[in-house]
């Protein structure tokens, strides 16, 4: 309760500061916090990454297993994104089944990857109609200080980008052996904005999230394809906000891809 009150007090300061065109942490309105990516850390995963976005920290791992294809796409594999918001990351998170926030987070990250065709699902086919590769992307929040959407998006893409395809013999996985790297056709990244008062800010921190009335995320690729949109909370975002967010996302994501 005391921590909630402190955040609310800081949220008021955020709003007052933005009325003067300033952010409390002195960033520009279209500036990300410092990003650090550590890659290929977990040897039991086909690909992995730890991402620090400011003080927000997540771990992402890719596990590729054999599964049956969907009946309507017998020659295609698939991806599946899951997120875990554990109490270790924040006192706001609780143990138990996935919360609506965790489900939304996973679905938006999944949509950005899936709709961009980042992975060619046909190349994940092993035996048509029988066996395909399924890429499970599991993401865990380690510390929460705002904007899990972009942190998880960066982590998922980083883990996929260094993932290796398992070796298959006689229709079965060969433990510990790989046949080559997973090729990505595109590299989509989410960029998330908070509407606070009349200002739209990129990469909101925890206290900025407490002050926002609306959230907007857009997934963009290196060839300027828009693969996902997500609007959150009850506040409004007008056409100018959306246009500005897209322009900013296209520029900001190019710099992040250099780290991936």
C-alpha positions in Angstrom: 0.0 0.0 0.0 2.8 2.4 0.9 4.6 1.6 -2.4 1.3 2.3 -4.3 1.0 5.7 -2.7 4.6 6.6 -3.6 4.0 5.7 -7.2 0.8 7.7 -7.3 2.7 10.7 -5.9 5.4 10.3 -8.6 2.7 9.9 -11.2 1.4 13.4 -10.4 5.0 14.7 -10.8 5.2 13.0 -14.1 2.0 14.7 -15.3 3.2 18.1 -14.1 6.6 17.7 -15.6 5.2 16.7 -19.0 3.1 19.9 -19.0 6.4 21.6 -19.3 7.6 19.2 -22.0 9.9 17.3 -19.7 10.2 13.7 -18.4 11.2 13.0 -14.9 14.2 10.9 -16.0 15.2 13.7 -18.5 14.6 11.6 -21.6 13.2 13.0 -24.8 9.6 12.1 -25.4 10.7 9.8 -28.2 13.7 8.2 -26.4 14.1 4.7 -25.1 15.8 3.9 -21.8 19.2 2.2 -22.1 18.9 -1.3 -23.6 21.2 -4.2 -22.9 20.9 -7.6 -24.5 22.7 -10.8 -23.4 22.4 -13.6 -25.8 22.6 -17.4 -25.9 22.9 -17.9 -22.1 20.7 -21.0 -21.5 22.2 -24.1 -23.2 19.0 -26.2 -22.7 17.2 -23.8 -25.0 17.6 -23.5 -28.8 17.9 -19.8 -28.3 17.8 -17.4 -25.4 18.3 -13.8 -24.3 18.1 -11.6 -21.3 17.0 -8.0 -21.9 17.4 -5.0 -19.7 15.2 -2.0 -20.7 16.2 0.5 -18.1 15.4 -1.3 -14.9 12.9 -3.6 -16.5 14.5 -7.0 -17.0 13.2 -10.1 -18.8 14.5 -13.5 -19.8 13.4 -15.2 -23.0 14.0 -18.8 -24.2 13.1 -20.7 -27.4 12.4 -24.4 -27.2 11.8 -26.2 -30.5 9.9 -29.5 -30.4 8.2 -31.8 -32.8 4.4 -31.7 -32.9 1.5 -32.4 -35.2 0.5 -29.7 -37.7 -2.9 -28.1 -37.7 -5.4 -29.8 -40.0 -5.8 -26.8 -42.2 -2.0 -26.3 -42.6 -0.5 -29.8 -42.8 2.8 -28.5 -44.2 3.4 -25.7 -41.7 4.9 -25.5 -38.2 4.1 -22.7 -35.8 5.2 -20.5 -32.9 3.7 -20.1 -29.4 4.5 -17.2 -27.0 3.9 -17.5 -23.3 4.7 -15.0 -20.6 5.1 -15.4 -16.8 4.7 -12.4 -14.5 6.1 -13.7 -11.3 6.1 -12.0 -7.8 9.9 -11.9 -8.0 9.6 -9.1 -10.6 7.1 -6.9 -8.8 4.8 -6.8 -5.7 2.0 -6.2 -8.2 2.3 -9.7 -9.6 0.9 -12.8 -7.9 1.3 -16.6 -8.3 -1.5 -18.5 -10.0 -3.0 -18.9 -13.5 -2.1 -16.2 -16.1 -3.7 -12.9 -15.5 -5.4 -10.8 -18.2 -2.3 -8.6 -18.4 0.0 -11.6 -19.0 -2.3 -13.0 -21.6 -2.5 -9.7 -23.4 1.3 -9.3 -23.3 1.9 -12.8 -24.8 -0.7 -12.3 -27.5 0.6 -8.9 -28.7 4.2 -10.2 -28.8 3.0 -13.3 -30.7 0.9 -11.2 -33.1 3.8 -9.0 -34.0 6.0 -12.0 -34.9 3.2 -14.1 -36.5 1.6 -11.4 -38.7 5.0 -10.1 -39.9 5.8 -13.6 -41.2 9.1 -13.4 -39.3 9.3 -17.2 -39.4 8.4 -19.0 -42.6 6.2 -21.8 -41.1 6.6 -23.9 -44.2 10.3 -24.2 -43.4 9.3 -25.8 -40.1 7.7 -28.8 -41.8 9.5 -32.1 -41.1 7.0 -34.7 -42.5 4.0 -33.1 -44.2 0.7 -34.0 -42.4 2.6 -35.7 -39.6 5.4 -33.8 -37.9 6.4 -30.1 -37.8 8.6 -28.0 -35.6 6.8 -25.9 -32.9 8.7 -23.0 -31.6 7.8 -22.3 -27.9 8.9 -18.8 -26.9 8.8 -18.5 -23.1 9.3 -15.1 -21.5 9.8 -14.4 -17.8 9.7 -11.0 -16.1 12.6 -10.7 -13.7 12.2 -7.1 -12.7 9.3 -4.8 -13.7 9.8 -1.1 -14.0 7.5 -0.4 -16.9 7.0 -1.3 -20.6 7.1 -5.1 -20.5 5.7 -5.1 -24.1 8.8 -3.8 -25.7 11.2 -5.7 -23.4 9.4 -9.0 -24.2 9.4 -8.2 -27.9 13.1 -7.5 -27.9 13.7 -10.7 -25.9 11.6 -12.9 -28.1 13.2 -11.6 -31.3 16.7 -11.9 -29.8 16.1 -15.5 -28.7 14.7 -16.4 -32.1 17.5 -14.7 -33.9 20.1 -17.0 -32.3 18.0 -20.1 -32.2 19.1 -23.4 -33.8 16.9 -26.0 -35.4 17.2 -29.5 -33.7 18.5 -32.3 -35.8 15.9 -34.9 -36.8 16.6 -38.6 -37.7 13.9 -41.1 -38.5 11.3 -38.7 -37.4 12.7 -38.1 -34.0 14.8 -35.4 -32.4 18.5 -36.1 -31.8 19.2 -34.9 -28.4 21.9 -32.2 -28.2 22.4 -31.9 -31.9 21.3 -29.2 -34.4 20.9 -29.0 -38.1 21.5 -25.2 -38.5 20.1 -21.8 -37.5 16.5 -20.8 -37.6 16.2 -18.3 -40.4 14.1 -15.2 -39.8 12.4 -13.5 -42.8 11.7 -10.3 -40.9 12.6 -8.8 -37.6 9.5 -7.2 -36.0 9.8 -5.1 -32.9 7.1 -3.6 -30.7 7.3 0.1 -29.8 5.0 1.1 -26.9 3.7 4.6 -26.1 1.9 6.2 -23.2 -0.6 9.0 -23.5 -0.1 11.2 -20.4 -2.1 14.4 -20.4 -1.6 15.8 -23.9 1.8 14.1 -24.3 2.7 10.9 -26.1 5.9 9.3 -24.7 7.8 6.3 -25.9 8.9 3.5 -23.6 7.0 4.5 -20.4 8.6 3.7 -17.1 6.6 2.3 -14.2 5.7 5.8 -12.8 4.8 7.0 -16.3 2.5 4.0 -16.7 0.8 5.0 -13.5 0.1 8.4 -15.0 -1.0 7.3 -18.5 -4.6 7.3 -19.6 -4.0 5.2 -22.7 -1.3 2.8 -24.1 -0.5 2.2 -27.7 1.8 -0.4 -29.2 2.8 -0.9 -32.8 5.0 -3.7 -34.3 7.2 -2.6 -37.2 9.8 -4.4 -39.4 13.0 -3.3 -41.0 11.1 -2.9 -44.4 8.5 -0.6 -42.8 5.7 -3.3 -42.5 3.2 -2.8 -39.7 2.3 -6.2 -38.3 0.4 -5.4 -35.1 -1.4 -2.7 -33.2 -2.7 -2.7 -29.6 -4.6 0.0 -27.7 -4.9 -0.3 -24.0 -6.8 1.4 -21.2 -9.9 3.6 -21.6 -8.3 6.9 -22.6 -8.3 8.1 -26.2 -5.6 8.3 -28.8 -6.3 10.5 -31.9 -5.1 10.0 -35.5 -2.1 12.4 -35.0 -1.0 10.4 -32.0 -1.1 7.2 -34.1 0.7 8.8 -37.0 3.4 10.2 -34.7 3.8 6.8 -32.9 4.3 4.9 -36.2 6.9 7.4 -37.4 8.7 7.2 -34.1 8.5 3.4 -34.0 10.0 3.0 -37.4 13.0 5.1 -36.5 13.5 3.8 -32.9 13.3 0.1 -33.9 16.1 0.5 -36.4 18.5 1.3 -33.6 17.4 -1.6 -31.5 17.8 -4.1 -34.3 21.5 -3.1 -34.4 21.8 -4.6 -30.9 20.0 -7.8 -31.9 
